Amino acid sequence: MILTKTISDEQETAAMPAESPPTYLNNTYEITSKVGFLIGVNKSIFESETSTLEYNWFQLMNQDPAARIIRNLCALRTQLFRQYKKINNEIFFNMRNLNTLPEYVSPELLKDLEADGIEVIHANWQLNQYIIYFSLEIKKRIADCRNWFPLWINWDYIRELFIIPKVSEGKQLKTVWGYYTNHLDRYPYQMFIQWKAQDDGNILLNDEKFVKILYGIHGKVFYDKNKLKDASDYTKANIFSFIEHSENIAIVVDCENADLFKLYSMLSNMESSLIGKVKKIILYDDIHTSTGWKLLNKFVNISVEHKIVTRVKDDKSLVDMKLAVGTCREYYQNHIDSFILVSSDSDYWGLITEMPECRFMVMVEYEKSSSAIINAMKEKDISYCYIDDFCSSNLEAIQAEALLMEMRSYFKEHSISIKELLQRAVSNTRVDMSKQELAQFKKRYLSKIKISINEDIIQIDI
């Protein structure tokens, strides 16, 4: 879990019902922390209590040789740029090398790079040769860090921050160095990145600011603010208070009127200490809803009961009735005293009001919940929150698995039988082969089938 740290901008009211009060969401720092690590921001900044860069990402990425190499190469390039004149004079006039200049070049950086297999020191090299070499190594290796960033952010925009175009040209290198040294205070923590620095303050302050600037450089706008914000402290405090005053909790989900991925975002952004009080998640699911609900038990550390509700009439779902009866049974038979109901359906108001001995918290979605049910919950002092508010930047794994599950199902239904294909070929060509010859043909010619994708079309070649 990534801990949020500050409260910032007001959520856009256009996405909310008119009657909803302004909601203040928390900033996230995942993207900025990862970029900060790769460009070589000092470890002490990550460790500082006042920094927005998160130390847990430093620790995780430092265990990856690919990310560690990029970090050290970038840090070394920054040091060479900052002390360019002094280092250049020492090399040119005094015949010294990088490993003999500890006052300008960090010996730890050189040592770490060599330990990771990078040949750092070269005899008789000038400073420009070193900068070009390190820059080309960064260009060659930066793609190895792509998987540290989620699919929703444009990787090409991130990649460009690390690559100096036409770096081998002496004039270009001089221009880049001059611009950087003349605008040091405009670079994040004064670390070099390849960009036309504007006076925007610390661009690594939080994910929202960084992504806005990053996309703006390319004339684009990033619209999905839910990837860059988390639920407010007020929302989390409400959930914390509800759970803290409960003994045994069940999360009851109306799958017809709930979003799997928003629920997962909420669960993955909650403190593990709070999740421990949740005894089970009960999914009441109609046969016509999303197949993705089958995946939830693979991604949460809570027992999941998936109840598929069959229909008596094709045009009538019984999910709401089954959920209401099942909730009563959980209270009377299994001693569940508190329920987090995930649904925007107002039909459950009867269940809530007729069981005052139970404690209910309702999680709704902005677009699906009416002002009437919100006002009713306020009047009866029923805890509720908007499940849309939780940061959705962590959905890649479960969304990818959901898509792959559907595609695997399709491929299974549309599989190709080699035996039938071969029999069809024999029939169409009138080839006369014995069973033994056909078996040898399969072994020799069909054992190396190649699959390729051309313009989104899967092609099979023999």
Residue pairs with C-beta under 8 A, 6 or more apart in sequence:
1 268
1 269
1 270
1 271
1 272
2 28
2 29
2 30
2 54
2 56
2 230
2 269
3 54
4 26
4 27
4 28
4 230
4 233
5 26
5 27
5 29
5 52
6 26
6 27
6 52
6 206
7 24
7 25
7 26
7 232
7 233
8 24
8 25
8 26
8 27
8 206
8 208
9 24
9 25
9 208
10 22
10 23
10 24
11 22
11 23
11 24
11 25
11 225
11 229
11 389
12 225
13 20
13 22
15 366
15 388
16 23
16 366
17 366
17 369
17 371
17 374
18 371
19 371
19 374
19 375
20 366
20 374
20 386
23 232
23 234
23 235
23 386
23 389
24 232
24 233
24 234
25 229
25 230
25 231
25 232
25 389
26 229
26 230
26 231
26 232
26 233
27 52
27 206
27 207
27 208
27 228
27 229
27 230
28 206
28 207
28 208
28 228
28 229
28 230
28 391
28 393
29 52
29 53
29 54
29 206
29 207
30 54
30 57
30 207
30 393
31 149
31 153
31 207
31 210
31 211
32 52
32 53
32 204
32 205
32 206
32 207
32 210
33 46
33 53
33 54
33 57
33 58
34 57
34 61
34 148
34 149
35 158
35 161
35 188
35 204
35 210
36 45
36 46
36 53
36 188
36 189
36 204
37 46
37 53
37 57
37 58
37 61
37 62
37 67
37 71
38 61
38 67
38 70
38 71
38 74
38 145
38 162
39 71
39 74
39 75
39 78
39 161
39 162
39 188
39 191
39 192
39 193
40 71
40 72
40 74
40 75
40 76
40 78
40 191
41 53
41 188
41 189
41 191
41 204
42 189
43 58
45 51
45 53
45 189
46 53
46 54
46 55
46 57
46 58
47 55
52 204
52 205
52 206
53 204
61 67
61 68
61 71
61 148
62 68
62 71
64 145
64 148
65 116
66 141
66 144
66 145
67 144
67 145
67 148
68 112
68 116
69 113
69 116
69 118
69 137
69 141
70 138
70 141
70 142
70 144
70 145
70 162
72 109
72 112
72 113
72 116
72 118
73 113
73 118
73 134
73 137
73 138
73 141
74 138
74 162
74 191
74 192
75 106
75 109
75 191
76 105
76 106
76 109
76 110
76 113
76 120
76 134
77 131
77 134
77 135
77 138
77 192
78 190
78 191
78 192
79 104
79 105
79 106
79 109
80 87
80 105
80 127
80 130
80 131
80 134
81 131
81 177
81 180
81 181
81 192
82 181
82 184
82 190
83 104
83 105
84 127
84 177
84 181
86 104
87 98
87 101
87 104
87 105
87 127
88 126
88 127
90 96
90 101
90 104
91 97
91 125
91 126
91 127
92 126
92 127
97 121
97 123
97 125
98 105
98 110
98 120
98 121
98 130
99 105
99 107
99 110
99 120
99 121
110 120
110 121
113 120
114 120
118 137
122 129
122 130
122 133
125 133
128 170
128 173
131 167
131 173
132 167
132 168
132 173
135 163
135 164
135 167
136 167
136 168
138 162
138 163
139 162
139 163
139 167
142 159
142 162
142 163
143 159
146 155
146 159
149 155
149 158
150 227
150 393
150 396
151 396
152 224
152 227
152 393
152 396
153 211
153 227
154 214
154 215
154 218
154 220
157 214
157 215
157 217
157 218
158 214
160 194
160 195
161 193
161 194
161 195
162 193
162 194
163 194
164 172
164 173
164 176
164 194
165 172
165 194
166 172
167 173
167 176
176 194
179 196
179 197
180 187
180 192
180 197
183 197
184 190
186 197
186 198
186 199
186 200
187 193
187 197
188 202
188 203
188 204
189 202
189 204
195 217
196 217
198 213
200 209
200 213
203 209
203 210
203 213
204 210
206 228
207 227
207 228
207 393
208 225
208 228
208 229
211 222
211 228
212 222
214 222
215 221
215 222
222 228
224 392
226 388
226 391
226 392
226 393
227 391
227 392
227 393
228 391
228 393
229 389
229 391
230 269
230 389
230 390
230 391
231 266
231 269
231 385
231 389
231 390
231 391
232 389
235 385
235 386
235 389
236 270
238 361
238 383
238 385
239 270
239 274
239 361
239 385
240 271
240 274
241 383
242 338
242 340
242 359
242 361
242 383
243 249
243 274
243 277
243 278
243 338
244 274
245 359
246 277
246 337
246 338
246 359
247 277
247 337
247 338
248 277
248 279
248 334
248 335
248 336
248 337
248 338
249 277
249 278
249 279
249 336
249 337
249 338
249 339
249 340
250 278
250 279
250 280
250 281
250 282
250 327
250 330
250 336
250 338
250 339
250 340
251 278
251 280
251 281
251 282
251 302
251 339
251 340
251 342
252 282
252 284
252 323
252 326
252 327
252 330
252 339
252 340
252 341
252 342
253 263
253 281
253 282
253 283
253 284
253 342
253 343
254 284
254 319
254 320
254 323
254 341
254 342
254 343
254 345
254 348
255 283
255 284
255 285
255 286
255 289
255 290
255 293
255 319
256 285
256 286
256 289
256 317
256 319
256 345
257 343
257 344
257 345
257 368
258 342
258 343
258 344
258 363
258 365
258 387
259 365
259 387
260 290
260 292
260 293
260 295
260 296
260 398
260 402
261 292
261 392
261 395
261 398
261 399
262 365
262 387
262 388
262 390
262 392
263 296
263 342
263 363
263 387
264 296
264 299
264 300
264 395
264 398
265 387
265 390
265 391
265 392
265 394
265 395
266 363
266 387
266 390
267 275
267 300
267 302
268 299
268 300
268 394
269 390
269 391
269 394
275 301
275 302
278 302
278 340
279 303
279 336
280 302
280 303
280 304
280 305
281 296
281 300
281 302
281 303
281 304
281 305
282 304
282 305
282 307
282 326
282 330
283 293
283 296
283 304
283 305
283 306
283 307
284 307
284 309
284 319
284 322
284 323
284 326
285 293
285 306
285 307
285 308
285 309
285 319
286 308
286 309
286 311
286 317
286 319
287 308
287 309
287 310
287 311
288 317
291 402
291 405
291 406
291 409
292 398
292 402
292 405
293 306
294 306
294 405
295 398
295 401
295 402
295 405
296 304
296 306
297 303
297 304
297 306
298 401
299 397
299 398
299 401
307 322
307 326
309 317
309 318
309 319
309 322
310 318
311 317
311 318
312 318
320 345
320 347
320 348
323 343
323 348
323 351
324 348
324 350
324 351
327 339
327 341
327 351
327 355
327 358
328 351
328 355
330 336
330 339
331 337
331 339
331 355
331 357
331 358
337 358
337 359
338 358
338 359
338 360
338 361
339 358
339 359
339 360
339 361
340 360
340 361
340 362
340 363
341 348
341 352
341 360
341 361
341 362
341 363
342 362
342 363
342 387
343 362
343 363
343 364
344 364
344 365
344 368
344 369
346 370
346 372
346 373
348 362
349 373
349 376
352 360
352 362
352 380
352 382
353 380
360 382
360 383
361 382
361 383
361 384
361 385
362 377
362 382
362 383
362 384
363 384
363 385
363 386
363 387
364 373
364 374
364 384
364 385
364 386
364 387
365 386
365 387
365 388
366 386
366 388
369 386
374 384
376 382
377 383
377 384
416 460
418 442
418 446
422 438
422 441
422 442
422 446
425 431
426 433
426 438
433 441
445 462
446 462
448 462
449 460
449 461
449 462
450 460
450 461
450 462
451 458
451 459
451 460
451 461
452 458
452 459
452 461
453 459
